[in-house]
Amino acid sequence: MDVPTAMNDVVTQEDDDDFVILDIPEVLPALTNELNTTIYQALPESTQAERCRFLVDRNGDTKLAIIKLGNYLDWRHRHHCDDFICCHFDSSWTYATQLALRADEELKPSNVDKQHKNRTDNTSMKLPCTLFTFEHDEKKYLLHLPARIDTQLASTSVYALALAIYIDHVLDRSSMEKIILVIDVRAGLGWANISAINLIPFIQSTVRLLCDLHPTRLDRCIIFPVPVVANIIWKAVKPFVGKETVQKICLVSGPGAGMNDKVPEKVNKYLDCELLKKFETTRMECFSKQ
């Protein structure tokens, strides 16, 4: 099948207020049959937006889109995402972590080491929230605070899975909605403050899951303040990231990532002061949460 050159416009044309992504016959006529017939017949439980996103992600290859979309739908079913009825974002994180812990427990062998037994027995434990949702100027922002990850409670793969489940819940399956992911790596009072090097497995797992489960969802990813070691982390992560995604990641350097270090001024290029104040308020409020 010949893929129209306008395909890239389907996922990037956001400045036109009159642009309706789901009006497939008008904006992408060459793919109408693939979206509404071929893929739909193979995966009738999928939404039109999902069929469009996964087909675009697979560069118009219908067979590959069906395989990848099918894997995503199987993942949703396996993790009971359709039972995810929480409305409030805080509740969503709690439920997402419970589902992730349950999945981790099911994968553990029966003779799990005693040193890990305490953290796997209680699938209802409350993990520190590392992800916060904001609506600003008709855009959705996700603030991620990785320094809150506590590997004494759960592995980094559990946090990565919880993040993927959370995103699946807060984004409408029937829309082409995108997110702006903001990662603030600064330390915090009372947090586990995992080192940047130890975050590499988490970042790899997260990137892999987001690319597999939520293609074309990422509008931009802003990471700050980036220390020298970030070059090592970035080289470790890039093999798991597509070229288009690499272009969306903005690394902002800063003097330090300590608890009292300020947000680098260069971040203002991507985020306005009002939003940064909301982020900082949320971050500071987490200092008192254990």
N, C-alpha and C positions, 0 to 999 in steps of 0.2 A: 504494500500500500504506500502510495506517495503521501508524505506528510507535508502539509502546507507550511510555507515559510512563516505564516502568521502564528504558528504554534507558540512561540516564545511570548507573544503578546498576550496569550491567554492567562498567563500567570504573573505578568509584570505590569500590565496596563491598569494601574490603580489610580492615576491622576484624573481620569475622566469619570465624573460623577454619574454620567448616563450609561456607563459601560456595565452591561449585565452579563456576568460570566456564564450563567447557566442557560442563556439563550443560544444553545448550540447551533441550531439551524442558521442563525445569522452570523455568528462569529467564527464558526468552525464547521462549515458544511461538509467538508471532506471526511470528517470523523463522526458525523451524526449516526451513521449506520453502525459503526463500531461501538459507540457509546450506548445507544438505545436498543440495539438488537444483539450483536455478538456477545458483548460483555454482560449485558443484562441477562441474556438467556443462560450464560454460564454461572452468573452470580446474582440471582434476582434479589437477594437480601441487601445488596449494595445500593448506595444512593447515587444519583446522577453526578453529584459533585465528586464523590469518590472515584467513580469510573473515569471522569474527566481528569482528575489529579493524577491517578495512577497511569493513565494512558499517556499523559504528557510526560510524566517522570520516566516512562519506558520509551520515550522518543517515538511514540506512535505504533510500537510493536504490540499488537493485540494479545498475542499469546503470552508474552512476558508480563503484560499488564494484568492479565487474568491470574497468572501464577502469583505475582506479588500481592495483588488485591485479595486473592483467596487466602494467602498466608496471613494477611492482616485480619481478615474476618475470622479466621480460625483462632488467631491470637485473642481477639475480643471475646469470643465464645469461651475460650479456655480460661480466661481471667474474669469471667462473669461481668463484663463491662455493661451488658444490657440491664443488669440489676442495679447499676450505679445510679441511684435516684437522688443523691444528696444535691442540694441546691447551693448551699453556701460554700465558698472556696475553702475555708478552713476545714469544714466537714469533708470536703472532697479529698483533701490531702490525707486526713486521718483514714478514710476508707481506702484510698489508693495504697497507703502503706500496709494496711491489713491484707489487702489482696496480694501485694508483693511478698509479704512475709509468708502468707499461706503457700504461694507458689514456691518460695524458697524451701519451705518445710517439706513440701511434697518431693522435691528433688534430692533432699538429704538422704543418705543411706541410713539404714536402721542402726548401724554401729557407729553413728557420728561421735567424734571425739568429745570427751567430757568437757573439754575447755570451751567448746562451742554449744554445749547442750543448753545452757541457760538462755542464750539468745534465740534459739530455735524452738524451744518449747512453747513460748508464749507468743502466739501469732497475733494477739490483740494488744501487744505493747504499743505505746505511743512513741513513734520516732520524732525527733525534732523536725519541725517544718522547715524545709529549705527552699520552698517555692511559693511565691506570692503573686497574685494576679491584679492588674490595674487596667482600667479603661481610661484612656486619655486621648482627646482629640480624635475620637472615633476609631482609635486603634487599640489593640490589645497588647499589653506588655506583661511579660513574666519576669519577675525579679528572682534570681537564683542566688542563694547564699551558701556556697559549698563548704565554707568553714564550719557550718553547723552539722555537717555529716559526722556521725559518731560510729566508727567501725567496731566499737565495743558492743554496740546494740545490734548492728546488722552489717552485712557486707556492702561494699559499694555497688555491687550488682543489684541488690535489693532496692537501694535508693534510686538507681537508674531506672529500674522497672516501675517503681512508684511514680517517678517523674513522667514516664511514658503514659501510664494509666491516667494520671492526673490531667495531662494535656489532652488525652482522648476524651475526657469528660468535659473539660471547659470549652472545647471547640465544637461547633455545630457540624455534625457529619454531613448535613445537607447544604453546606456553604463552602466557598473557596476561601474562607477566612484565614488570615495569616497572623503570625505572632512576631513580636520583637522580643528576643530573649536577651536579658541584661544580666550578666554574671559579675557580681561584686565579690572579689576574692579576699577582701579584708577580713582580718580576725575579729572576734567579738568576745565580750565578757561572758564567761561561763560556757563558752562553746568548746567543742572538741578541738577546733582549729587544726584540722588535718593539714599536713604539709602539701605543697603544690606537687611534689614528686609523687606522693602517695595518692594524689587525685587522678593520676594518669589512667588507671583501670576504670575509674568511674566515668571519666570523660570519653574514653573509648567506647564503653558500654552505652552511654547516653547517645553519642553521635550515631552509633550503629543502629540503635533502636529508633531514633527519630528519622533516620534515612529510610529505614525499612517500613516503619508504621505510619509516618506522617509526611510523605513526600510533598514538596512544594509548599509546605506550611510555613517554613521559616522565611520571614521577610528580611530580618537582620539579626545578627548576634553581636552584642557589644560586651567585651570583656575588659575589666579594669580592676585595680591598677596592675598592669602586667610587669612582673619582675623579670630579671635576666633569665631565670630558669624557664620562663614561658616558651622560649625558643625550643627547648628540649621537649616540652609538653606538646607544642604545636607540631613538631616533626613526628611525634609518636601518634598524633591524632589524624594528621592529614591523609594517610592512606585509607582511612575509613570515610572520608568526606569527598563528595563529588565536586567537580570543578566549579559548578554554579554555587554550591554551598560555600566553598572556600572564599569566593568573591564577596559573600555576604557577611563574613566574619571580620569584625573590626577589633584589633588589639590596641588598647590605649595604655601606654606606659605611665608609670608613676613612681614617685620617690620611695614609696614603701607600702606594704599591705598590712600594717599593724592596726590595732583596734582604734587608735586615735589619729591615724593618717586621714587626710582629706581626700575627697574625690578629685582626681586630676582635672585641671581646667579644660583639657582637650575634650573631655567627655561632653562639654557643652555644645560641641559641634553636632552631636547626635541626639542629645536629650536636653529639653528646656529646664530652666531653674525650678519651675513649679513641680514638675514630675520628679526631679532629683530630690526635692525637699520631702516629697511623699515617700520616696525610697528610703531616705535617711531616717525618717520618723519610724518607718517599719523596722528598719535594721536596729535602731536604738531600743525599740520596744522589745525586741527579741533578747536583749541583754539580760532582762530579768526573768526570762522564761527558761525553765530547766527541762 
